[in-house]
Amino acid sequence: MMEQVKHQPTEQEPNIPERESKSAVNPSIAKQATLDAFKKLNPVHMVKQPIMFVVWIGCLMAIGYTIFIDEMRGFNLAVSIILFLTVLFANFAESIAEGRGKAQADSLKASKADVMARKRVGQMIEKVSSATLRKGDIVFVRTGEYVPGDGEIIKGLASIDESAITGESAPVIKEAGGDFSSVIGGTLVVSDEIEVRITSNPGESFLDQMIALVEGASRQKTPNELALSTLLTSLTLIFLLVVMTLPVFTNYLGFELSGPILIALLVCLIPTTIGGLLSAIGIAGMDRVTRFNVIAMSGKAVEAAGDIQTIILDKTGTITFGNRMASDITPVGDVTQEAAFEGAILSSLADETPEGRSVLELAGLRNMPIDQDKLQGAEIIPFRAETRMSGLDLTDGRRVRKGAGQAIQQWVTEQGGVIPDNLQTTVDQIARLGGTPLVVAIDQTILGVIYLKDTVKPGMRERFDRLREMGIKTVMCTGDNPLTAATIAREAGVDDFVAECTPEDKIRVIKQEQAAGHLVAMTGDGTNDAPALAQADVGLAMNSGTQAAKEAANMIDLDSNPTKIIEVVEIGKQLLMTRGALTTFSIANDVAKYFAIIPAMFMVAIPEMELLNIMRLDSPTTAILSALIFNAIIIPMLIPLAMKGVSYKPMTADQLLGRNLLIYGLGGVIVPFIGIKIIDVLLASIL
């Protein structure tokens, strides 16, 4: 009959902020991050962050001026301390982000243990350490034993506790030969016995990949991050050239600028704020995905999710609950209600799918007789994709079939039967209601149509509306006929649908969208989904799915909830929004600092520069120190925002740009003006 649903994921409400239950700066993580911030002062690490490396070199030069030059020693010392703190705060931001990932990695490492495995060697069973297992080895796992390594079940069925990996307390059923045959090393078999073929070598297991991915230090920079880093580095080099040639200009005007003043000017000119937070933003974005119980194989996948323009979604289990249950049985032709029920009952006696069992439950509710003895001696005809029907050949010679309308009509016609006039009308009516029609026949007579009803998950229309606000197109793929597909699509609120969809159709749709210049995301769990998952820009595989699906995808959902692709897209957009918002703030922040430090340095030689001193700072010395101090303290003040991400709201690109300019652009100008002025007043009262 129909494909059995072996795993029913729990529905989760899409609320990213609420899932960030932990503080952005945990005290224990902050303590370790402080130590790591000092360790990162190593030039080998600092050179990987060009902007902060320039600040670090400037700090060392300012220290040299302080030690070896008597003139302005107090000012030089102040510049040295402020620059040192600027570098330290930037390192602290990166260490905080890495610390959150390392905390998760430590908990995963604690769950990774070397266990004894019963390995098949020829015809013998040999006990070996799980660390010695290699890809292709066959092991046996019984109740109460841990799965020794990642693998595929090749024989048996078992209930497996995956709570150590997924956090879900309820065990899941895994069995050989289906889409739910993949097992993870370190999970516990709580019932029955299975035979497993190992699919990974030591150090290459899923748990090993998770540990490596959640450790911040092991994450590679994404293409967008590299592009922004290149831009910021270019700006730094330009300002470095400007500052290096500035003494020629000042000598012409008849005054000189000391080395520490030039260093202070350079630090205020270059984009130190975003330079100090850029790495932390990327690491924190990956961390947010991991905390949402999704393992991304790369930061590129997370960022690609933020740029997604089309999402391909399966109907069953994603848009609908997937538990299609018999709601009614409608007789056709001259058949009575009782005869239609009898045929439906006989066709479902050997059908162990939820749909088949629901037919018997419906018959029980209608007080229809169910005679299990009819199975005695009967030949069971299993459902096959080629025939699209199943049933029984009874001992009394009758043949009972149940299946798709066209398949049953063809079968009855071959027996010399006649198709009832109202059959197609009944089938179409059920399809228009969004149900799945199953036609029942005995020999040459079509008896009736079973109405299988599938329910759209609550809130799906609102979620698709939210995606539409972001400019994302949704496409539903289903094996249902066009009428049923259209009804479900209309009820759920998707933009488009593909009826009677095959794996080849999914790839075709993905390629069409990509050819139009769109980035595409899709979910899947079966081996037949693997080609489409690999073709999509973002492929989210279910942890409960096959090894082939997980290897083809670039993200794995540990909760096996297909609708989570929507939240993954939102997290990706939040990452891009956070980086864009803080970059906007940093550039606006630099503009404000220019008004603080440049007039202060030049108005002695060029009195007309006083017009630009709109902040009315006390003196050149306090102006420079105020700008530097603000430049240093703004980095740790922005760490919580970099960790948590900016608040996410669905909006178009134009709306997002306007929001960034208003909040972080205007705010990036106003906040420094206020902050630098307050610091200047305090310094003026002290000095």
Solvent accessible surface area in square Angstrom, and as a share of the most:
residue,aa,sasa,rsa
1,M,15,0.06
2,M,35,0.16
3,E,122,0.55
4,Q,70,0.31
5,V,52,0.30
6,K,58,0.25
7,H,42,0.19
8,Q,86,0.38
9,P,18,0.11
10,T,82,0.47
11,E,66,0.29
12,Q,32,0.14
13,E,133,0.60
14,P,29,0.18
15,N,53,0.27
16,I,10,0.05
17,P,68,0.43
18,E,127,0.57
19,R,88,0.32
20,E,27,0.12
21,S,99,0.64
22,K,131,0.56
23,S,73,0.47
24,A,21,0.16
25,V,51,0.29
26,N,58,0.30
27,P,107,0.67
28,S,79,0.51
29,I,24,0.12
30,A,20,0.16
31,K,149,0.63
32,Q,87,0.39
33,A,1,0.01
34,T,60,0.35
35,L,96,0.48
36,D,24,0.12
37,A,1,0.01
38,F,99,0.41
39,K,134,0.57
40,K,24,0.10
41,L,24,0.12
42,N,76,0.39
43,P,84,0.53
44,V,107,0.61
45,H,38,0.17
46,M,0,0.00
47,V,86,0.49
48,K,130,0.55
49,Q,19,0.08
50,P,50,0.32
51,I,9,0.05
52,M,0,0.00
53,F,56,0.23
54,V,31,0.18
55,V,0,0.00
56,W,27,0.10
57,I,69,0.35
58,G,7,0.06
59,C,0,0.00
60,L,82,0.41
61,M,99,0.44
62,A,0,0.00
63,I,62,0.32
64,G,23,0.22
65,Y,63,0.24
66,T,16,0.09
67,I,104,0.53
68,F,166,0.69
69,I,69,0.35
70,D,112,0.58
71,E,125,0.56
72,M,77,0.34
73,R,102,0.37
74,G,54,0.52
75,F,19,0.08
76,N,4,0.02
77,L,89,0.44
78,A,30,0.23
79,V,0,0.00
80,S,5,0.03
81,I,88,0.45
82,I,15,0.08
83,L,0,0.00
84,F,56,0.24
85,L,65,0.32
86,T,0,0.00
87,V,0,0.00
88,L,21,0.10
89,F,49,0.21
90,A,1,0.00
91,N,0,0.00
92,F,41,0.17
93,A,0,0.00
94,E,13,0.06
95,S,2,0.01
96,I,0,0.00
97,A,0,0.00
98,E,14,0.06
99,G,15,0.14
100,R,3,0.01
101,G,0,0.00
102,K,74,0.31
103,A,48,0.37
104,Q,37,0.16
105,A,0,0.00
106,D,85,0.44
107,S,71,0.46
108,L,20,0.10
109,K,94,0.40
110,A,87,0.68
111,S,39,0.25
112,K,98,0.42
113,A,73,0.56
114,D,98,0.51
115,V,36,0.21
116,M,124,0.55
117,A,4,0.03
118,R,31,0.11
119,K,50,0.21
120,R,102,0.37
121,V,66,0.38
122,G,58,0.56
123,Q,179,0.79
124,M,137,0.61
125,I,85,0.43
126,E,85,0.38
127,K,140,0.59
128,V,23,0.13
129,S,30,0.19
130,S,17,0.11
131,A,61,0.47
132,T,76,0.44
133,L,6,0.03
134,R,125,0.46
135,K,130,0.55
136,G,42,0.40
137,D,27,0.14
138,I,20,0.10
139,V,0,0.00
140,F,38,0.16
141,V,2,0.01
142,R,114,0.42
143,T,79,0.46
144,G,52,0.50
145,E,53,0.24
146,Y,109,0.42
147,V,1,0.00
148,P,17,0.11
149,G,12,0.11
150,D,7,0.04
151,G,0,0.00
152,E,38,0.17
153,I,5,0.03
154,I,59,0.30
155,K,137,0.58
156,G,35,0.34
157,L,79,0.39
158,A,0,0.00
159,S,16,0.10
160,I,0,0.00
161,D,35,0.18
162,E,10,0.05
163,S,44,0.28
164,A,57,0.44
165,I,11,0.05
166,T,9,0.05
167,G,63,0.61
168,E,62,0.28
169,S,101,0.65
170,A,67,0.52
171,P,67,0.42
172,V,21,0.12
173,I,74,0.38
174,K,1,0.00
175,E,44,0.20
176,A,31,0.24
177,G,84,0.81
178,G,24,0.23
179,D,41,0.21
180,F,21,0.09
181,S,6,0.04
182,S,0,0.00
183,V,2,0.01
184,I,2,0.01
185,G,11,0.11
186,G,22,0.21
187,T,1,0.01
188,L,45,0.22
189,V,0,0.00
190,V,57,0.33
191,S,37,0.24
192,D,80,0.41
193,E,81,0.36
194,I,2,0.01
195,E,16,0.07
196,V,0,0.00
197,R,107,0.39
198,I,4,0.02
199,T,24,0.14
200,S,17,0.11
201,N,51,0.26
202,P,65,0.41
203,G,58,0.56
204,E,95,0.42
205,S,18,0.12
206,F,14,0.06
207,L,8,0.04
208,D,22,0.11
209,Q,74,0.33
210,M,5,0.02
211,I,15,0.08
212,A,47,0.37
213,L,31,0.15
214,V,1,0.00
215,E,42,0.19
216,G,2,0.02
217,A,73,0.57
218,S,53,0.34
219,R,36,0.13
220,Q,151,0.67
221,K,79,0.33
222,T,10,0.06
223,P,70,0.44
224,N,62,0.32
225,E,8,0.04
226,L,91,0.45
227,A,64,0.50
228,L,26,0.13
229,S,20,0.13
230,T,87,0.51
231,L,99,0.49
232,L,2,0.01
233,T,35,0.20
234,S,47,0.31
235,L,56,0.28
236,T,3,0.01
237,L,100,0.50
238,I,97,0.49
239,F,46,0.19
240,L,55,0.27
241,L,115,0.57
242,V,70,0.40
243,V,9,0.05
244,M,132,0.59
245,T,75,0.44
246,L,22,0.11
247,P,43,0.27
248,V,112,0.65
249,F,99,0.41
250,T,0,0.00
251,N,88,0.45
252,Y,182,0.69
253,L,61,0.30
254,G,66,0.64
255,F,44,0.19
256,E,145,0.65
257,L,26,0.13
258,S,37,0.24
259,G,16,0.15
260,P,1,0.01
261,I,25,0.13
262,L,27,0.13
263,I,14,0.07
264,A,0,0.00
265,L,6,0.03
266,L,15,0.08
267,V,1,0.01
268,C,0,0.00
269,L,12,0.06
270,I,0,0.00
271,P,4,0.02
272,T,0,0.00
273,T,0,0.00
274,I,0,0.00
275,G,9,0.09
276,G,2,0.02
277,L,0,0.00
278,L,11,0.06
279,S,16,0.10
280,A,0,0.00
281,I,0,0.00
282,G,9,0.09
283,I,14,0.07
284,A,0,0.00
285,G,0,0.00
286,M,12,0.05
287,D,0,0.00
288,R,6,0.02
289,V,0,0.00
290,T,19,0.11
291,R,57,0.21
292,F,5,0.02
293,N,32,0.16
294,V,0,0.00
295,I,2,0.01
296,A,5,0.04
297,M,56,0.25
298,S,46,0.30
299,G,9,0.09
300,K,127,0.54
301,A,4,0.03
302,V,0,0.00
303,E,5,0.02
304,A,18,0.14
305,A,0,0.00
306,G,3,0.03
307,D,61,0.31
308,I,2,0.01
309,Q,73,0.32
310,T,0,0.00
311,I,0,0.00
312,I,2,0.01
313,L,1,0.00
314,D,37,0.19
315,K,3,0.01
316,T,55,0.32
317,G,14,0.14
318,T,2,0.01
319,I,0,0.00
320,T,0,0.00
321,F,63,0.26
322,G,1,0.01
323,N,67,0.34
324,R,28,0.10
325,M,73,0.33
326,A,12,0.09
327,S,45,0.29
328,D,51,0.26
329,I,2,0.01
330,T,49,0.29
331,P,34,0.22
332,V,1,0.01
333,G,45,0.43
334,D,148,0.77
335,V,30,0.17
336,T,81,0.47
337,Q,63,0.28
338,E,107,0.48
339,A,33,0.26
340,A,1,0.00
341,F,1,0.00
342,E,79,0.35
343,G,0,0.00
344,A,0,0.00
345,I,8,0.04
346,L,7,0.03
347,S,4,0.03
348,S,0,0.00
349,L,10,0.05
350,A,27,0.21
351,D,15,0.08
352,E,116,0.52
353,T,17,0.10
354,P,20,0.12
355,E,3,0.02
356,G,0,0.00
357,R,99,0.36
358,S,4,0.03
359,V,1,0.01
360,L,31,0.15
361,E,111,0.50
362,L,15,0.07
363,A,0,0.00
364,G,40,0.39
365,L,147,0.73
366,R,102,0.37
367,N,135,0.69
368,M,36,0.16
369,P,116,0.73
370,I,62,0.31
371,D,67,0.35
372,Q,96,0.43
373,D,101,0.52
374,K,76,0.32
375,L,50,0.25
376,Q,134,0.59
377,G,70,0.68
378,A,16,0.13
379,E,103,0.46
380,I,96,0.49
381,I,41,0.21
382,P,86,0.54
383,F,71,0.30
384,R,132,0.48
385,A,80,0.62
386,E,140,0.63
387,T,43,0.25
388,R,108,0.39
389,M,23,0.10
390,S,8,0.05
391,G,5,0.05
392,L,1,0.00
393,D,33,0.17
394,L,14,0.07
395,T,103,0.60
396,D,89,0.46
397,G,58,0.56
398,R,66,0.24
399,R,87,0.32
400,V,0,0.00
401,R,17,0.06
402,K,1,0.00
403,G,1,0.01
404,A,18,0.14
405,G,13,0.13
406,Q,140,0.62
407,A,16,0.12
408,I,0,0.00
409,Q,39,0.17
410,Q,116,0.52
411,W,20,0.07
412,V,0,0.00
413,T,79,0.46
414,E,121,0.54
415,Q,44,0.20
416,G,59,0.57
417,G,16,0.15
418,V,126,0.72
419,I,55,0.28
420,P,23,0.14
421,D,146,0.76
422,N,63,0.32
423,L,0,0.00
424,Q,94,0.42
425,T,84,0.49
426,T,14,0.08
427,V,15,0.09
428,D,32,0.17
429,Q,102,0.45
430,I,9,0.05
431,A,1,0.00
432,R,125,0.46
433,L,107,0.53
434,G,4,0.04
435,G,0,0.00
436,T,14,0.08
437,P,12,0.07
438,L,2,0.01
439,V,0,0.00
440,V,1,0.00
441,A,0,0.00
442,I,21,0.11
443,D,45,0.23
444,Q,96,0.43
445,T,66,0.38
446,I,1,0.01
447,L,15,0.08
448,G,1,0.01
449,V,0,0.00
450,I,0,0.00
451,Y,30,0.11
452,L,0,0.00
453,K,107,0.46
454,D,10,0.05
455,T,70,0.41
456,V,19,0.11
457,K,5,0.02
458,P,98,0.62
459,G,35,0.34
460,M,1,0.01
461,R,108,0.40
462,E,107,0.48
463,R,10,0.04
464,F,1,0.01
465,D,53,0.27
466,R,52,0.19
467,L,0,0.00
468,R,99,0.36
469,E,96,0.43
470,M,16,0.07
471,G,54,0.52
472,I,4,0.02
473,K,71,0.30
474,T,1,0.00
475,V,4,0.02
476,M,0,0.00
477,C,3,0.01
478,T,10,0.06
479,G,58,0.56
480,D,12,0.06
481,N,44,0.22
482,P,76,0.48
483,L,67,0.34
484,T,1,0.00
485,A,0,0.00
486,A,30,0.23
487,T,15,0.09
488,I,2,0.01
489,A,8,0.06
490,R,154,0.56
491,E,92,0.41
492,A,0,0.00
493,G,8,0.08
494,V,16,0.09
495,D,64,0.33
496,D,63,0.32
497,F,68,0.28
498,V,24,0.14
499,A,24,0.19
500,E,97,0.44
501,C,23,0.14
502,T,60,0.35
503,P,47,0.29
504,E,121,0.54
505,D,30,0.16
506,K,22,0.09
507,I,39,0.20
508,R,107,0.39
509,V,10,0.06
510,I,0,0.00
511,K,106,0.45
512,Q,101,0.45
513,E,18,0.08
514,Q,46,0.21
515,A,92,0.72
516,A,67,0.52
517,G,58,0.56
518,H,59,0.27
519,L,59,0.29
520,V,0,0.00
521,A,0,0.00
522,M,2,0.01
523,T,3,0.02
524,G,5,0.05
525,D,40,0.21
526,G,0,0.00
527,T,78,0.45
528,N,86,0.44
529,D,9,0.05
530,A,15,0.11
531,P,69,0.43
532,A,1,0.01
533,L,3,0.01
534,A,66,0.51
535,Q,63,0.28
536,A,7,0.06
537,D,43,0.22
538,V,0,0.00
539,G,0,0.00
540,L,0,0.00
541,A,0,0.00
542,M,6,0.03
543,N,1,0.01
544,S,5,0.03
545,G,0,0.00
546,T,6,0.03
547,Q,32,0.14
548,A,35,0.27
549,A,0,0.00
550,K,14,0.06
551,E,118,0.53
552,A,28,0.22
553,A,10,0.08
554,N,41,0.21
555,M,0,0.00
556,I,3,0.02
557,D,0,0.00
558,L,8,0.04
559,D,12,0.06
560,S,6,0.04
561,N,3,0.01
562,P,20,0.13
563,T,0,0.00
564,K,1,0.00
565,I,0,0.00
566,I,1,0.00
567,E,3,0.01
568,V,0,0.00
569,V,0,0.00
570,E,5,0.02
571,I,1,0.01
572,G,0,0.00
573,K,35,0.15
574,Q,5,0.02
575,L,3,0.02
576,L,41,0.21
577,M,9,0.04
578,T,0,0.00
579,R,12,0.04
580,G,27,0.26
581,A,0,0.00
582,L,1,0.00
583,T,18,0.11
584,T,29,0.17
585,F,15,0.06
586,S,0,0.00
587,I,89,0.45
588,A,11,0.09
589,N,0,0.00
590,D,6,0.03
591,V,59,0.34
592,A,0,0.00
593,K,0,0.00
594,Y,54,0.20
595,F,68,0.28
596,A,0,0.00
597,I,0,0.00
598,I,52,0.26
599,P,2,0.01
600,A,3,0.02
601,M,11,0.05
602,F,15,0.06
603,M,36,0.16
604,V,123,0.71
605,A,39,0.30
606,I,44,0.22
607,P,89,0.56
608,E,117,0.52
609,M,34,0.15
610,E,72,0.32
611,L,142,0.71
612,L,82,0.41
613,N,6,0.03
614,I,98,0.50
615,M,13,0.06
616,R,140,0.51
617,L,12,0.06
618,D,92,0.48
619,S,33,0.21
620,P,46,0.29
621,T,53,0.31
622,T,5,0.03
623,A,0,0.00
624,I,3,0.01
625,L,12,0.06
626,S,0,0.00
627,A,0,0.00
628,L,1,0.00
629,I,44,0.22
630,F,7,0.03
631,N,0,0.00
632,A,3,0.02
633,I,66,0.33
634,I,4,0.02
635,I,0,0.00
636,P,39,0.24
637,M,125,0.56
638,L,20,0.10
639,I,4,0.02
640,P,63,0.40
641,L,50,0.25
642,A,0,0.00
643,M,0,0.00
644,K,100,0.43
645,G,6,0.05
646,V,1,0.00
647,S,66,0.43
648,Y,32,0.12
649,K,120,0.51
650,P,34,0.22
651,M,36,0.16
652,T,60,0.35
653,A,82,0.63
654,D,121,0.62
655,Q,105,0.47
656,L,45,0.22
657,L,109,0.54
658,G,37,0.36
659,R,40,0.14
660,N,14,0.07
661,L,101,0.50
662,L,119,0.59
663,I,83,0.42
664,Y,27,0.10
665,G,11,0.10
666,L,93,0.46
667,G,18,0.17
668,G,0,0.00
669,V,48,0.28
670,I,82,0.42
671,V,62,0.36
672,P,0,0.00
673,F,46,0.19
674,I,98,0.50
675,G,16,0.16
676,I,0,0.00
677,K,72,0.30
678,I,96,0.49
679,I,22,0.11
680,D,3,0.01
681,V,83,0.48
682,L,103,0.51
683,L,25,0.13
684,A,35,0.27
685,S,92,0.59
686,I,133,0.67
687,L,129,0.64
